[in-house]
Amino acid sequence: MGAFQDDKIDTDNMSSVQLLPPAPVVLVAVGDKEGKERNIITVGMFNLFSQKPPLIGIAVLTSRQSYKLLEECPDFSINIPSKDMIDKVILCGTKSGKSVDKFKEAGLTAIPSKRIKSPKIEECLINIEVKKKETFEKGDHTWYIGEIVHTDVTKDYDRSNALLFWDGEFSTSGKVLKKL
């Protein structure tokens, strides 16, 4: 065996997943922008699926209130919260939209999107408007893949202010090691 192999240990499958580096935590807004039926869900399972066309996806448990809305709505917005929004992100991930208006409870502002019907969240660093293209079940989650149709970003955007999450820990990105 090589020298590097001697420095490694075996681990179980779920532990290997939990050892992955943090990823962005996103607030997904879905539903009617006027507030008749809308919700925010905190999502940690987010992925880029294609660059051309720009396809991104989120995974949601079927037991969530937002699952119902995601099934009914043709679109959703992905909103990137700042590190200052930790408590709002936790609230949106722990309270049920069945009993609480998370926009009001978290003090977040639903604003009209430019190219979709679902609202976006004004306080977030980035608002990505997404039209659903595909839905499929994998394991205990349903994936919603959509095409980015519009994005707004704050003028002073600094990715080190974006909130990351993994395995119960919130963080921000570290310093850049090398730029290509």
C-alpha positions as CSV (number, residue, x, y, z in Angstrom):
1,M,0.0,0.0,0.0
2,G,1.0,3.6,-0.6
3,A,2.0,6.0,2.2
4,F,-1.3,7.9,1.9
5,Q,-3.4,4.7,2.2
6,D,-1.7,3.9,5.6
7,D,-3.1,7.3,6.9
8,K,-6.7,6.4,6.2
9,I,-9.4,4.5,8.1
10,D,-12.5,2.7,7.1
11,T,-15.8,4.4,7.9
12,D,-19.5,3.6,7.4
13,N,-21.5,4.9,4.5
14,M,-23.5,7.6,6.3
15,S,-20.4,8.8,8.1
16,S,-18.7,9.3,4.8
17,V,-21.5,11.5,3.6
18,Q,-21.4,13.5,6.9
19,L,-17.6,14.1,6.4
20,L,-18.2,16.0,3.1
21,P,-17.4,19.7,3.1
22,P,-20.3,22.2,3.9
23,A,-22.6,23.3,1.1
24,P,-24.8,26.4,0.8
25,V,-28.0,26.3,2.9
26,V,-30.8,27.9,0.9
27,L,-34.2,29.3,1.7
28,V,-36.7,28.1,-0.9
29,A,-39.8,30.2,-1.4
30,V,-42.8,28.7,-3.2
31,G,-46.4,29.5,-3.7
32,D,-48.5,32.6,-4.3
33,K,-46.6,35.9,-3.9
34,E,-49.7,37.6,-2.5
35,G,-49.6,35.3,0.4
36,K,-52.7,33.2,-0.1
37,E,-50.7,30.0,0.1
38,R,-46.9,30.4,0.3
39,N,-44.1,29.0,2.3
40,I,-40.4,29.1,3.0
41,I,-38.4,25.9,3.6
42,T,-34.8,25.7,4.6
43,V,-33.0,23.2,2.3
44,G,-29.6,21.7,2.8
45,M,-29.8,19.3,-0.2
46,F,-29.0,21.7,-3.1
47,N,-27.1,20.8,-6.3
48,L,-26.0,22.2,-9.7
49,F,-27.1,19.7,-12.3
50,S,-26.1,21.5,-15.6
51,Q,-24.5,24.6,-16.8
52,K,-26.0,24.7,-20.3
53,P,-28.9,25.0,-19.7
54,P,-28.4,26.2,-16.1
55,L,-30.3,23.6,-14.1
56,I,-30.3,23.4,-10.3
57,G,-32.2,21.3,-7.9
58,I,-33.4,20.9,-4.3
59,A,-34.5,17.9,-2.4
60,V,-37.4,17.9,0.0
61,L,-39.0,15.3,2.3
62,T,-42.6,14.5,1.3
63,S,-43.7,15.2,4.9
64,R,-43.0,18.9,4.5
65,Q,-45.7,21.6,3.8
66,S,-43.5,22.9,1.0
67,Y,-43.6,19.5,-0.7
68,K,-47.4,20.1,-1.4
69,L,-46.7,23.6,-2.8
70,L,-43.8,22.4,-4.9
71,E,-46.0,19.7,-6.4
72,E,-48.7,22.3,-7.2
73,C,-46.5,25.2,-8.4
74,P,-44.6,25.5,-11.7
75,D,-41.7,27.4,-10.1
76,F,-39.9,28.3,-6.9
77,S,-37.1,30.7,-5.8
78,I,-33.8,29.7,-4.2
79,N,-32.6,32.4,-1.9
80,I,-29.1,32.5,-0.4
81,P,-29.1,33.8,3.2
82,S,-26.3,35.7,4.8
83,K,-24.5,34.6,8.0
84,D,-26.5,37.2,9.9
85,M,-29.7,35.3,9.1
86,I,-28.9,32.1,11.0
87,D,-31.9,32.4,13.4
88,K,-34.3,33.1,10.5
89,V,-32.9,30.0,8.6
90,I,-33.3,27.8,11.7
91,L,-36.9,29.1,12.2
92,C,-37.7,28.3,8.6
93,G,-36.3,24.8,8.9
94,T,-37.9,23.9,12.3
95,K,-41.4,25.5,12.2
96,S,-44.1,24.0,10.0
97,G,-45.7,26.1,7.3
98,K,-49.0,24.4,8.2
99,S,-49.3,26.4,11.4
100,V,-47.1,29.5,10.9
101,D,-46.6,32.1,8.2
102,K,-42.8,31.9,8.2
103,F,-42.4,35.2,6.3
104,K,-44.1,37.0,9.2
105,E,-42.6,34.8,12.0
106,A,-39.0,35.2,10.7
107,G,-39.4,38.8,9.7
108,L,-38.7,38.1,6.1
109,T,-40.1,40.1,3.2
110,A,-41.8,38.3,0.2
111,I,-41.2,40.4,-2.9
112,P,-42.5,39.7,-6.4
113,S,-40.2,37.8,-8.7
114,K,-39.5,39.0,-12.2
115,R,-40.1,35.9,-14.2
116,I,-41.9,33.4,-11.9
117,K,-45.1,33.4,-9.8
118,S,-43.5,32.3,-6.5
119,P,-42.0,35.1,-4.3
120,K,-38.4,35.7,-3.5
121,I,-36.9,36.9,-0.2
122,E,-35.7,40.5,-0.1
123,E,-33.2,40.1,2.7
124,C,-31.2,37.3,1.0
125,L,-27.9,37.9,-0.8
126,I,-29.0,36.1,-4.0
127,N,-32.4,35.4,-5.3
128,I,-32.6,32.7,-8.1
129,E,-35.8,32.3,-9.9
130,V,-36.4,28.7,-11.1
131,K,-39.0,27.1,-13.4
132,K,-39.5,23.4,-12.6
133,K,-38.4,21.0,-15.4
134,E,-38.3,17.6,-13.7
135,T,-39.3,15.9,-10.5
136,F,-38.1,12.5,-9.3
137,E,-37.9,10.5,-6.1
138,K,-34.6,9.2,-4.7
139,G,-34.6,7.5,-1.4
140,D,-36.5,9.5,1.2
141,H,-36.5,12.8,-0.8
142,T,-38.1,14.2,-3.9
143,W,-35.8,16.2,-6.1
144,Y,-37.1,19.3,-8.0
145,I,-34.9,20.2,-10.9
146,G,-35.4,23.5,-12.6
147,E,-34.0,26.0,-15.0
148,I,-32.7,29.3,-13.7
149,V,-34.7,32.0,-15.5
150,H,-33.5,35.1,-13.5
151,T,-31.1,36.0,-10.7
152,D,-30.6,39.1,-8.6
153,V,-27.6,39.6,-6.4
154,T,-26.7,42.3,-3.9
155,K,-24.3,44.9,-5.3
156,D,-21.8,44.3,-2.5
157,Y,-22.0,40.5,-2.6
158,D,-19.2,38.7,-0.9
159,R,-19.5,34.9,-0.9
160,S,-17.8,34.8,2.5
161,N,-21.0,36.2,4.0
162,A,-23.1,33.3,2.5
163,L,-24.3,30.8,5.1
164,L,-23.1,27.2,4.7
165,F,-24.4,24.1,6.5
166,W,-23.5,20.5,7.0
167,D,-24.0,17.9,9.7
168,G,-25.7,20.3,12.1
169,E,-23.0,23.0,11.8
170,F,-23.4,26.5,10.2
171,S,-20.3,28.2,8.8
172,T,-19.0,30.5,6.1
173,S,-16.4,29.9,3.4
174,G,-12.8,30.2,4.3
175,K,-10.1,32.2,2.6
176,V,-9.4,31.6,-1.1
177,L,-6.3,29.3,-1.5
178,K,-5.8,29.8,-5.2
179,K,-7.6,31.5,-8.0
180,L,-7.5,30.3,-11.6
